[in-house]
Amino acid sequence: MKKLELLAPAKDLETAKAAINAGADALYIGGPGFSARSQAHNSLEDISQCVEYAHTFSARVYITLNTLLFDEELKTVEKLIHELYRRGIDALIIQDMGILAMDLPPLPLFASTQCHITTPEKARFLEQLGFERIILERSLSLDEIRAIRQATTVALEAFVHGSICISYSGQCYLSYALGGRSGNRGECAQPCRLSYQLLDRYHNPLGHPRYWLSPKDLCLHDNLEDLIEAGITSFKIEGRLKDPTYVTNVVSAYREKLDALIAKKGYERASLGDISRSFTPHLSKSFNRGMTPYWLHGRKKQDHSVLSLFTQKSIGEYVGIVTFANHRFFLLDREHTLAPGDGICYFDKRKTLQGTRINTVKEGKIFPEVASFIRKGYHIYRNHDEVFTRSLSNHPPERTIPIALRVEEIPEGIRLYATDPTGISVSSEIPLSKKIFAENPSQAEETLRRQLSRLGNTPYRAASIEIQWKVPLFFPVGHLNQWRRDLIEKLHQTRLSHYQRCLSTHHLPETLSCPYLPPFLDYRLNVLNHKALEVYKHFGIHPSQKAAESGASLIEKPVMTTKTCLKLELGLCEKHPRYHDDPLEFPLTTRPLEPFYLSTQYTLLRLEFDCVNCEMQVILVSHKKR
């Protein structure tokens, strides 16, 4: 039976708890350092609290330690890994191959998506090195995932929602080249989200500056069944810089979808706990630049471009077209739920994103703070839903473990039992020097049930209460409350002590049963320290150059490789027809001469097209500091 895992991001302890409460089966979270999100560090104490909270629901905690490491950092990282192991984490997500040569505790290792996992050969290589899970590149198609599944036996994890790195993960050096902030060191400045001018061979502009390297956000909510059948068992939501409301909404939406598939197909859920929520999750109400399945279905015709050409900001949910507008209010062509406090946005005639807030809605008339620039025919989006966001904050989901309670009269007094869904059971004997029979039997039983069921400040819920006594007994309410607290604490600690981590002793193999030769041996192999170099050389791979972060010049070098091709976007691909019908802002009356360039005031990039492999490379031509 397949066990399916919903994997959620957490930037801190508060977000971690929100993700678990919303239904996550596992978390990925940064520790005190060396995470691919340098702004999402957490103390060891917070990691300990996160682990205890997650393990309460049999959910797992994976630590992201997925940056490239300098030699002087290796001892610190090795010590940190051992401390994280003592704190109870379940696995490490890593990128740097040097970690494989360390003296490691028996923690499973997951190969980060930063390892550039796009082929069966690379996936098989990582499996042979001892990785127990492989986190796939975001841009893979179902066919490519199936091919990797057939070539390997390890667990496969795939991103299903959130922001997309347009470059292959681990293969983007643009931020480092332009400003010294390396994505492979967790410090990406996201220059891909800047506006660039597209130029032809002679540097003539093609249209206006647009966000040519900025994708929409990934959404595979409707493709989970396809991913399961292709071999994915862990479904990852991106967003380790997102707040608890984002995580709550998105996790809730995917929890509902996965639970429906589990019920339909007979799969198994990877954690415990019942979830109750007072809201209906709605993905478009959380941050998004528009949603896309990206390249999951290959180059097939889609409705829209995968790029967010006109903004790098969130547009939210579409609410309608303006049918009337003046300097005070506007009307929409359909019913809506816009309310005071909502944020709205729209693209003006220049395709520039504008925004304002709603002051009042009355008799269908929408009165924004600034109405002067809204025109008839504009498409209106809501990028902040005040009521929905307040609901998520004030009434978040609750997750509880249903337990069975039993009260049994014994000669010496009473015995209390508590049993969880897995069969773990604890008991407490309460000696009574004198049994007091209840004057009102029905009220005594009602009081006993009521007090035992009051588990509101715990992660447990009394699913059933069985009472076995000859004659109803009377107990002071204060005593009942203390007995209940002691019993539940005993159950909680027993359950935590019974939690079993899937530990794995790691040893590098002497040889590879399937030798592997990387497609390149230069800086793109991301070898930054001597241990990583030793690992590669041990298996007959001899890097010709250290990682870009060693300080080498990247002028006239590829700083990005991507499956998203601007020739395809422009309808100039000779191999594939234009895959969407979005009208071009600038009609191409003649075929522009290559090479194409992208430019800003400070940077010039050249585009090179590998039509055999359907890839585009971005080459750094020149850059001057601001």
N, C-alpha and C positions, 0 to 999 in steps of 0.2 A: 504494500500500500504506500503510495507516495505521500510523504509528509511535506506540506507546503508552508513556507515561511514568508511572512510579511516583515520586511526589514525597514526600519524607520531611522531617520537621522535625529541627532540630538546635539545641540550646541552647548547645552549645560544641563544641570540636574533638573531644573524646572521643566525644560522641554522633554527630557528623557521620561519623566513621570507622565507628562501629557501624552507622549507617544504610546507608552504602555497602557494607559487608561483608555486610549482610543482603540486599542486592539493590536498593537504591534507584537509580533512573535519574537523579535530581536531588535537590538539597537546597535548602531555604530556611532561611536563617540570618540572625540580626541582626548588624549591624556594630557599630562603636563607639557608636552612638547613633541616636535617631530611629526606633526600631523599636516596633511595636505590642505588644511584650512587653519592658517596660523592664528586667526582671530577666534578660534573655537577650542581653546585649551581648557582643561579641567584639572583641578587638584586631585591628588590621590584620595583624599578624604571624600570628595564628591563622587569619585569613581566607586569607592566602597559602598556609599549609600545607593548609588545607581544600581550596582550589582545586587544588593539585597532586595531592592524594590522589584527589579526584573525577575530575579530567581523566585520570588514569592509566587509568581504566575508561570513558573517554568519557562520564562523568556530568557534569552541569552544576550550577552553584552560582548560586542566585538570592539576592540580598540584600534583606531586608525593610527598606524605608525608608518605612514606611507610616503615619506619624503626621501630624497637622496641624502646620503650622509657623508660628511667630510671625515677624514681619518681621525681627527681629534675628537670627534663626537662618538666614536664607536663604543668606547668603554662606558660612557654615560648612558648610551642607549641600551647596552647589555644589562647594566644594573637596573635601569628602568623596567625592562621587560620582566626581570625576576620579581621586582616589587609589584608590578601589575598582576603577575601570576599569583602572588600571595594574597592579593586583594580579591581574587576569585573570578577574574574575567574568563571568557570562554574561548577567545581566539584573537589572533593578531592579523590585521590587514597590512601587508607590507609591499613596498616597491623595490627597495634596495636589495640586490642579491647578496650584498655583504653580510646581511643578517643571518643568512643560511650558514655562514662559517663561524658563527658565535657559539658559545656555550649556552644553549637555550634550555629553559624549563619545558616540560611536556605540554606545550600549548599548540593546538592546531594553527597552521599558517594558511592564510588566504592570500592569493595573488591579487593585488589591487588592479583595478582597471587601468591604473597608470603603467602597468606592465605591457601595455600595447598588445592586447590579446585579440587578434583578428583572424587567425588561421588555425586549422587543426594541428599543424606542426608546432606552432608556438604553445598551444594549449597542452599538447602531449609532452613537450619539453618541460613545462612547469610542473606537470603531474609527476614526471620522473624525478624532479628535484625534491619532491615530497610535499608539495602544496596539496591541501585537502579540499580546497574550493578555489574556483577560478571566477573572477568577476569580469564579465565580458565587456568589450568595447560597446559604447552606446549605439553606434551606427550600423551594427550587424543586421543582416536580413534573417528571416526565418530559415532560409536555406543554408546560410552560413552557420547559424546556430546548430542546425541539425548535423551539419558536417563535423562540427567540433564535438557534439554529443557522441557521434559514432566513433570518433577517434580517441575518446577518453572515458574514464570511469568515475572521475571525481565529480563532486557537486558543482553545478553551474548556477551562477547568480547573474541577474540582469537588471539594469535600471528600467523602471517602468514609468517614472514620472519626475518632472522637474527640469531644471536648466540643463542645456546641452553645451558641452565643449565642442565647437565646430571642428577643431583639430582632433585627430586620433589622440586619445588620452596618453599622456607621457611623452608625446611627440610635438608639443607646442613649446617653442622657445621665444615667441614673440615678446612676451612681457619682459623676459630677462634681457633680450637683445635691445629693447627700447629704453628700459629703465633700471635694469639690474634686479628686478623682482621676479624670481623664478617660480613658475607654477609647480615645478618638481620639488620646490622647497617650501611649498605652501603659501606663497606670497604673490600669487598672480594678480596683476593690476587690471586684468580684463581689457586689453586694448582691442580685442575682437569686438567689443561692444561700442567702439567708436564709429563715427561717421566717416566714410572714405569717398573720395572722388574716383570714379572709374574712368580710366584713360585708355585710348588706343595706342598703337605703336608709336605714333608721333606726339603722344601726350595730349591729344585732343580730348576734351571731356565728353563722356557719354552720359547725358542726362545730368541730374543734380546729384550732389553728395548724398549717399544713402548708407545704411548699415549693412554693407555687403558681406560681413563676416559674422553677423549676429543671427543665430537661429531662433525660431520659436521654441517654446518649451515642449518637452516630451510628454506625451500622454498615451499610454497603452492600456488604459482602463478597459477598453472593449476588446483587447487582444490577449487577455490573460490565458484564455483556454488554448489559443494557438501557441503561446509560449510554453505552457505546460506540456503540450503534445510534442513540442520541439526539444524538450529536455530540461527546461528551467524549473528549479524547485525553490529558489529564493528570489523574491520580487522586491527590488530596492527602490525606495523613494529618495531622490536627491534633495539636499537642503540643510546642510549642517550650519548654515548661518540664518536659517528661518526661525521665526518666533513660534511660541506654543500654539497660537490660533491657526497658523498655516499647517503645522504638523497635525493638529487635532482634526482639521477638516479633511486633509488629504488622506491621512491614515484611515479615518472613518469610512471614506468612500471606497478605498481599496479593501478594507476589512469586509464590508458588505458584499462586494463583488466576489472576493475569494471564498467567503462563507457559502455563497450561493453555489459556486463551483464545487466546493467540498461536498455539499449536500447532494448535488446532482451526480457527481462522478464517484463518490465514495472515497475521496482522498482523506487524509488525516491532517488536522491542524497541529501546528508545531508548539503551541503553548496552551495554558489553561485560563479559565475565567470567563464569566458572563459579562457582557457589556450592555449597559443601558445608556441611551442618549435621548435628549429631548429635542434634537434638531435633525434635519435631513441634510446630509453632507452634499455639497455642491462644488465640484472642482473649479468651475470658472469663477467662483467667488474668491478664490485665493490667487495670489500673485501668479500672473502668466502673461506672456507676450503673444498670446495666441498659441494654439496647441497643434501638435503634429505627431504622427506616428514615426516621423523621421524616415529612415530607410528600411523599416521592418519588412515591407513588402517589395523591396527592391526598387527598380526604376519605373514601376507601374504608374499609370496615370493617377494623379491625385487631384483633389479639388483646389488646393492652394499650394503656394510655394512653401518650402520648409524654412525660408528666411523671414525674419521680422524686419523688412527693409526700411520701414518708416519710423521705427522707434526701438529703443532698447529698454523701454520702461514697460511696466505692467499696464495692460489695457482692460483686463477683467472680463466681465460678461457683456455680451451684446444685449441691448434693451430696445432698440428701435430706430426708426428713421424720423427725422424732424419734418413735420408737415406744415408747421407755421412757427414763425419766430419774430419777436420784436425785441426792444431793448429791455423788457421786463420779464417775459416768460416765453416758453415754447411748448408745442404740443407734439406728441408722438403718434405714429401710425398704428399703435397697438396698445393693449392693456399692459400695465407695468406695475411694479411694486416700489418705485423710487420713493424715497422718504427724506425728510430733513436730516442733514448730517451726512448723506451719501456723497461720495466722490464720483464725479463723472468725467469722461474725457471723450475727445473726438479729433478727427483729422481735418484740418482746415483745407482751403483750396490749394495750399502749397504742400499738402501732405505732411504737415508738421503737427505733432500731437499737442493739443491744448487741453486744459482741464480746469474744473471749478467744482464748487460744492453746492448742494441743494439747500436752499433756505426754507422753502415752503412748497407744498403740493396741495392744490385746492381745485376741486371740480375738474380734474384732468390737466389743469395748468401747472407747469413746473417752473418754479421761480428760483433760478440759481443765483449765487453771489454775483457772478459776472455773466450777463446774457448778451452783451453787445456784439460778440463775435460769432454767435451761433446762427447758422443759416439754414434755410429750408433745404432738405435733401441730405444734410449731414447724418452720418451714422453715429449714434450715441452708445457709449459703453459705460458700465459702472465698474470702477476699479476699487471702490470701497463701499461695502454694504454695512451701514452703521448698525442696523438691528441684528443682522446675522453675526457680525463680529462681537457685539455685546453679548449675544446669546452664547457664543463659544466661550467667552471669558467668564461669564457669570454662571453658566450652567454646563460645565464641561462633562464629558462622558464619565461614567463610573464603571469600574471593573471590579468584580468580586469573585471569590472562589466559593461555590456553594458547598456547604458542609452539612453533615447529619449529626444532630445532637441527641444524646440519650441520657435519661436520668433513671437510675436503677436503685431501688431500695435494697440495702444489705443489712445484716444483723447489727453491724457496728454504726450504721448511719446511712449514707447514700454514696453512690459512685456515679461520676459524670464522665461521659464519653464524647469525643469529637472525632469525626472521620471525614477525610477529604475525598475527592473523586477518584484518586489513584489508590485508595485503600489504606493510606497512612492514618493511624488511629492513636489517640492518646486518651488516658483516663486519669481521673483524680478521685481519691477516696476522701470523703468528708466525714470524719467521725463526729457523732452526735452523742453527748452524754445523756441526753434525754430527748426522745422524739415527741414533738408537739403535734397532735392531730388537729387538722383545720376545722374550725367551727363552721366555715362555709366552704365545702369541698370544691364546688364549681369555681368559686372566686379564687381559691388557692391554686387550682390548676391554671386558671387564666393568668394569674400573677406570675407563676413560674414560667409559663411559655413567653409571656411578654418580656420579662427581664432577661431570659436567656437569649431572646432574639435580638436584643439591642446591641448589635455589632457595628453600629454606624461609623465608629472611629477606627475600624480595622478593615483589612482587605477581604473579610469573610462575610458570608451571608448564610443565615440559618435556613437551609432548604427544607429541613424536616426536624421535628422535635418529637421524640418518643419518650413517654413517661411510663415507667413500670414501678408501681407501688401498690401495696395492699389497701391502704387507706390514705387519702390525700393528707399530706403533711403541711405544716405551716413553717415558713422560713422568713426571717426578717429580710426586707428588700435589700438593705445594705450588705448583708451576708451573701445574698444571691449575686449581686453585682460583683463582689470581690471574687467569688468562686468562678464566675463566668470569665472575668478578666484573666485570672490565673490559668484557667483551662485553655483559653484562646492563645495566650502567650506561649504556653507549653506546646500547643499544636504548631504554632508559627515557627518556633525554634526547631522543633522536630522536623518539620517539612524542609527548612533550610538546610539542616544537617543531612537530610536524605537526598538533597539535590545532587545529581551526578553530572559532573563535567565530562565531556568527551575528550579526554586527554590523549596526547599522541607524542611519543618520543621521536625526535627528529634526527635523522642521520643522512648526510649526503651520500648518494650511491657512488661506488667506485667508477662505474661506467654507465653509459646510457644505452638501453636496448634499442632505442631509435635515435641515432645521432641527429643533432640539430645545427643548422648553419643559419644565423640571422641574415636578413636581407641586406643589412649594412653593418659595418664594424667601426663606424666613426662615432662622433659625439652622441649620435642618436641611440646608441646602446646604453647610454646613461650610467657609465661606470665612473664613479666619483671617488672611491676609496680603494685601498689595496686589497681588502677582503673580497670585494666584488670582483676585482680583477683576478684574484686567485681562483674564485669559483668558476668564472668563465674559462680561464686557461686550463683548469683541471679537466674540462670537458671538450678541450680542443678548439675553443673559440678564443681568438686572439684579437682583442680590440686594437684598432690602429690609433685611437685618439681618446682622451679622457672626456668626461661629460662637459657640456657647454658651460656649466657652472664653475668649471675650473678657470675660466677667464679667456678662453679662446675667442677670437673675432668671428662673428657670424655674418659679416658682410658677404654677399653673394652665396649664402648658404640657405638651405630650406629652414625656415623657422616655424613652419606649420604644414602638415599634410592632412588632407581632409577628403572625405567621400563626397562632400557637397561641392559641386562644380559650377562655376559661373557661366561657362559655355552652355551647359545644360539649362541653367536658369534663363539665359538669354535666347534660347532656341537655336543655338549655333552648333549643337552637338551632331556629328554625322553618324554616330552610333545609335543614339536614342532620340526619339522625338521629344519636343518640349512636354514635360510631364504634367503641366497644369495650365489652366486657361486664364490666369491673372493677366490683365492687360499690361503691357510694358508702358512705363511712364514715357519712354522715348521710343517711338517706332523706328525699327532698324530698316531704313530704305535700301541701304547697301551693307554688305558684310564688313564689319570693322576689321582692320588689319591687326594681327597679333604681332608681338605679345601684348597682352593687356596689363595694365598697372592699376594699383590702388594707391592713392596718395592722401596725405594730410599736409598741413603746413610744415610739419617737421619730418615726415617719413615718406619714403617711396618703396613700394613693394611690387615685385613682378610676379605674375601668375604663370605657372607652367602646368601643362595638362598632360597627364599620362592616360591616354585614351584606351590603352590595353587593359589597365587595371581600374579604369574609371575613378581616377583620383586627381586631385589638384594640389600642387605644391605652391606655397607662398614663399618667395625668395626675398630676403632683405637686400635692397639695392643701396639705400642710403638712409641715414638718420642723424639729425642734429638735436642736441639737447636744448630744452626750452630755456 
